[in-house]
Amino acid sequence: MIAALAGRVDSAGADHAVIDVNGVGYLVFASGRTLARLPEAGGSAKLLIETHVREDHIHLYGFADAGERDWFRLLTTVQGVGARTAMAILSALAPEDLTLAVAAQDKAVLTRADGVGPKLATRIVTELRDRAGNLALGAGREAKSRSGPAPETRAAEQAVSALVNLQYSQGEAFGAVNRAVQKLGAEAPVDALIKAALKELAS
């Protein structure tokens, strides 16, 4: 199973790139966001890879970062969301924006993606609401482990935990705290975030 590719960009199209690894060209499907981050032909690139094996084909899907790959995996667990639809969603929304959209149950944002109508958007936000919160918090903890403790991240996590203890779902808590952070700033203390998030949930 291919998990990552590091090589030279041979060429790129609207929804794919060819990565030359020691003379072997791998066709990799990718979102517009990932393709935009690739260098021009001849430049070095490394992509995380999700391999889909079917009876009639083997497709490689590439991602510039783990957040996008994790969202791809999550999206494709929803009935009606195949790999191409997941890529269309990731082309329309960055992972952090997608997290906020799902946590806030913002179906309209998801319909910006090609192939996503109101019914599918509703299914996505309904099925992934709680799981999106867990995914985002996991990403925050991973970032902290790489770059050291971040007070604003700890405050947000503590605020989410407090709301969950008040019987709000993980998705509701995460969305409310994120909106509170946007209003109060990343340096806001835990108690202020909790108060602001509760107002968001009551509105």
N, C-alpha and C positions, 0 to 999 in steps of 0.2 A: 504494500500500500504506500503510495507516495504522499508524504506529509508536508514537504517543502521542496522548492526548486530554487537554485541559485545559479545564475548564468548570465548570458548576454541577451538583450532584447534584439530579436531578429526582425520582427515586424509587429504591427498592431492594427487592429480594425475597430469597428464600432463597439463590439462586445467581446473582443478576444485579443490575445497577444500570443506570439510565438517566442518562447524562451529557448535559446540555444544553450544546452548544457553539454559541454565537451563534444560538440559536433552533432548532437541529437536535438532536433527541434520539437519541443512540446507545445501543443496547442492548448492554451489555457483560457477558459472563459472567465471574464471578470466584470465587475461593476464599472460604471463610468468613473466613479471616485477612485478606484484602484488604478484604472488605466491612466487617469490624469496624473498620477503620482509616479508613473514609470518614466525613466529617462528616454531620450530619443534612441533610435535604432543604433546598436553598437554599444550602448551603455550597459553597465552592470545592474542587475536587479535580483532581488530575492522575494519570493512570494510564499506565503503559507498556502497549502493545497488541501482541498477536500476532494477525494476521489470517489466518483459514482460509477459503479460497475453494473451494467445491465446485460441482458442476453445478447443484445445487438450492438452494444457500444461501451466504451470506457471514456467518460468525460472527466476532465480536470477543471476544477473551479479554483481560481486564485484570489488571494486577499492580501492587502498591504499590511494589515494588522490583525491581531487576535480578536479584537472587538467585532470587526466585520465578519470574521469567520464564525465566531460564536453566534452572532445574530442569524447568519445563513443557516446554521444547524437548527436553530430554534424555529425560524420561519418555516422550514421545510417539514416540521412536525405537524403543521396545521393542514387539515384536509383542504385540498384545492390549491395549495401553494407548492408548486414544483420548483426545481432549481432555477429555471429561467425567470419565473415570477419573483422569487426571492432576490435574484440579481437585479431585477427591475426596481424593486423596493429599495435595495441598497444603493442603487444609482440615484434614486430620488431623495433619499434621506441618509444622512450620516448616522452611525450607530447611536451616538448620544441623543440626536434628535428623534430617532426611532424609539429609544427608551422612553423619552418624555411623552411622545405621542401615545404610546401604548399605556403608560402609567396614567395619563390623563384621559384615556379613552377617546382620543381625538381621531375619529374615523375619517374625517375630511382630509386630514393630512396624508393618510395612507392612499387615498384615491388619486393622489398626484402621480403615483407609479403606473406605468403602462400595464394593463391587464388586471388592475385591481378596482373592482366596482364596489358599491356600497355594501352589498351582502358579504363579500369576501373581507372587506375592511372590518366589518362588524365581527366576523368570526375571528379574525386575527387579534383584535384588541381584547375580545372576550376570553379567548383561550390562553393568551400569553400575558395577561395583566400581572398576575402574581409572579410568574416565572421571569418576566422582564425585570422586576425589581431585584430578584435574587441575582440575575446575571449582572446587572449594573453594580450592585454592591460587591460582587466578586471581583469585577474589574477594578473597582476602587481599591480593594485590599491588595490586588496584584500590583497596582501602580505604587502603593505605599511601600510594598516590600522591595521594589526596585529603587525608589528614590527617597526613602526615609519617611517618617511620620508626617502627615499633613494635618494640621489642627482643624482646618475647615472640613476635611473629609471625615475626621473622627467625630466632629460635632454633628455633621449630617447623619452619620451612621447611628449615633446615639439618639438623635431625634427620631429617626425611623424606628429604632428599637422601642422607644417610649410609646410611639403611636401604635405599634403592633401590640404592645402590652395593654393598650386601651381597646383592643379588639378590632382595630382597623386591619385590613389586609395589607400584605407587603406591598402590593402594587399601589393601593390608595396612599399608604404612608410615604412611599418613595416619591410619587408624583407630587404630593402636597409639600414635602420637604424641598424638593427641587424648585418648586415655584417660590417657596419662601426664601431660598438661597438667592434666586434671581432678584427678588425684591430687596432683601436686606444686605446682600453681599456675602462673599465667601468667608469673611472673618466673623460673621455673626455668631454669638454664643449659643449653646444648646437650648437654653430656656427661651431665648427669643425666637429661635427656629421652631420650637414646639408650639409656642403661642401663635406664631404666624401660620404654621401649617394647620393648626386646628381651625383657624379662621377660614383658611382655604377650603377645608373639608366641610365647614358649615355653610359656605356660600353656595 
